[in-house]
């Protein structure tokens, strides 16, 4: 059975996530201490004790989720030598996939996503913005209603999460207008999202250029496992190609449905999600109902996942 390892993005975080893994991995704990000392973040304290508002700040959320994902991945790999056929991550999670596949060191990845979070907020400072999840309409319907709402302000369909769940992002007026249109067209729910910026839109174009300059300081190796990109839902292994895609990813839609469809077309029937909660697991089951989906969130998950993966 072909297998893919997948990694969640922002929004899955919770207080205490990953602490059971970190407590049992001295190397990982030291990496976190070094990160805190270098960046003056106090990330360990925020992960362990909160407050929740601090953990929700993009500059903290992104390294926290990446750290948890890699901690969970490393813990399973210590118990089971399984090489997946593909890796993929949702937005931020793509950096977790790159770390797991050997393109970036954990130290470098933590630095990059911390700066990525800062850039994504700074790029839109002072401009009213919003994001919302539209449930119950097709991606084509959401894309079209965003076009209809453009006269009120920039708004784009940016996260194609499932066939009937699409996130929109952009100016506050554009998102509000699109949200009302979605309700009028029969959306089951329209859920405003608490975010720090109009992510994956041209409104944060500056962030992509800042990230490009930042990433040029680091070495991107060749991926040991093909990474299916959010940008085009196609696999890549070359470090320079991957880096180029990441520059565009920050202002482009996350093509998660297409990514799962691609892996399914290549024979993938089993997915293992590494990181907080089961957000991607739910999305995958809504895209491919026949898929086997496993999740490693806590240390206690290791035994069950190991048993499921053993031949």
Residue, then its C-alpha position, 0 to 999 in steps of 0.5 A: x500500500x502506498x503511503x503519504x506523510x502529511x503535516x498540518x498548518x496554522x489553526x491546529x495549535x493548542x496549549x501543551x501540544x508536543x510537550x510529551x515528545x519534547x520531554x523524552x527527546x533531549x536533542x529536540x529540547x535543546x533545539x528549542x532552547x537554542x531557538x528561544x535564546x537566538x530569537x528571544x521568543x520564549x516559545x517553550x513557555x508559550x507552548x507549555x503554559x500559554x496564554x492561548x492568545x500568544x500561541x495564536x500569534x503567527x510568529x509563534x504558531x508557525x514554529x510551534x506547529x512545525x516543532x510538534x510535527x517533527x517531534x511526532x514524526x521523529x518519535x514514530x521513525x524511532x519505532x518504525x522504519x517506514x519510508x513513505x512514497x510522498x510527503x505534503x503539508x498544508x501551507x506552513x505544514x509544507x515546511x514540516x514536510x521539507x524538514x522531515x524529507x531532509x531539505x532543511x535542518x530543523x534549526x533552519x526551518x524553525x528560523x525560516x517559519x518564525x520569520x515567515x510569520x513575522x513577514x505575513x503580519x508585517x506585510x499587511x500592517x494597517x489594512x483591514x482584512x478578513x478570512x472566512x471558511x465557506x462550507x457547502x459550496x463547491x470550489x468553483x462556486x466560491x471562486x465565482x462569488x469571489x469574482x462577483x465580490x471583487x468590486x467591494x474589495x480584493x477577495x480570493x479563494x485561497x485554501x481548497x481544503x475539501x470539495x465543499x470547504x474553501x477558505x476565502x481571504x482578502x480585504x475586509x470589505x471584499x470578504x464580507x461581501x463574498x460571505x453574504x453572497x455565499x449565504x445567498x447562494x446556499x452555503x451551509x455555514x460561513x465561518x469567520x477566521x481569527x487570523x493575523x493577515x489576508x494570507x495567500x493573497x497578493x495583499x501580502x506580496x511584500x512578505x513573499x519578497x522578504x521570505x525570498x531574501x531570507x531563504x536565500x541565506x539557507x541551504x535547501x537540499x534534495x528531498x529524500x521523498x518527493x514533496x507535493x507542493x501546495x502551489x501546483x499539487x505536483x511533486x518536487x525534490x530539487x531544493x532550488x525548485x522547492x524554494x522558488x515554489x515556497x516564495x509563490x506559495x505565500x501569496x497563492x492558493x493552497x491546492x490541498x484537494x488537488x494535492x490529495x487527488x494527485x497522490x491518489x492518482x499515484x496509488x496512495x491509499x494511506x496517509x499518516x498525519x504528524x502534528x496537533x489534532x486531526x485537521x488534515x485527517x478530516x479533510x483527507x477523508x472528505x476528499x478520498x473516502x476510501x483512504x486509510x488515515x492515521x494520526x500522530x498527535x501525542x506520544x500515546x498515538x505511537x503504539x496504535x499507529x505502529x501496529x496499523x503500519x506493521x505488515 
